[in-house]
Amino acid sequence: MDDALVAYNAGRVDGAAGYRDPQVAEDPEVGADYRIGLLDGRIAAFHLIAEVRRILGAEGSLDRPDDVTES
């Protein structure tokens, strides 16, 4: 159980950082826990970015930031 929690937490941290460790993800014992944590970390990062954008009043796509003017 401890290995599963450690793998999940490592996946959550990696997901929030936008990183994926393929070796851990494919591990037969803890890979599934890591991948679930990875997804949870990515979702948490998405929600954080969305909340910051909401607070700042940013609208539109992240591909074209609102404060950029065309030349």
C-alpha positions in Angstrom: 0.0 0.0 0.0 2.8 2.4 0.8 4.4 1.9 -2.7 1.0 2.6 -4.3 0.7 5.9 -2.4 4.3 6.9 -3.2 3.7 6.2 -6.9 0.4 8.1 -6.9 2.0 11.1 -5.3 5.0 11.0 -7.7 2.5 10.9 -10.6 0.5 13.8 -9.2 3.7 15.9 -8.8 4.9 15.0 -12.3 1.5 15.7 -13.8 1.3 19.1 -12.2 4.8 19.8 -13.6 3.9 18.6 -17.1 6.3 15.7 -17.0 5.7 11.9 -17.5 8.2 9.3 -16.4 7.7 6.4 -18.9 9.7 3.9 -16.9 7.5 4.3 -13.8 4.3 4.5 -15.8 5.0 1.1 -17.3 6.0 -0.5 -14.0 3.8 -3.6 -13.6 3.4 -3.1 -9.8 2.9 0.7 -9.4 2.4 2.0 -12.9 -1.4 2.2 -12.7 -1.1 4.2 -9.4 1.4 6.5 -11.0 -0.7 7.1 -14.1 -3.8 7.9 -12.0 -1.7 10.4 -10.0 -0.4 11.8 -13.2 -3.9 12.5 -14.5 -5.0 14.0 -11.2 -1.9 16.3 -11.3 -2.7 17.4 -14.8 -6.3 18.1 -13.9 -5.2 20.1 -10.8 -2.8 22.2 -13.0 -5.6 22.8 -15.5 -7.9 24.0 -12.7 -5.3 26.2 -11.3 -4.5 27.9 -14.6 -8.3 28.3 -15.3 -8.8 30.0 -11.9 -5.8 32.3 -12.4 -7.2 33.3 -15.8 -10.7 33.8 -14.2 -9.2 36.1 -11.5 -7.2 38.1 -14.1 -10.2 38.4 -16.4 -8.4 36.7 -19.2 -10.6 35.5 -22.1 -10.0 33.4 -25.2 -7.4 30.8 -26.1 -4.1 30.2 -24.4 -2.6 30.1 -27.9 -3.2 33.8 -28.3 -2.8 35.6 -25.0 -5.2 38.5 -24.6 -2.5 41.1 -23.9 -0.8 40.6 -27.3 -1.5 43.1 -30.0 -1.2 42.4 -33.7 1.3 44.3 -35.8 
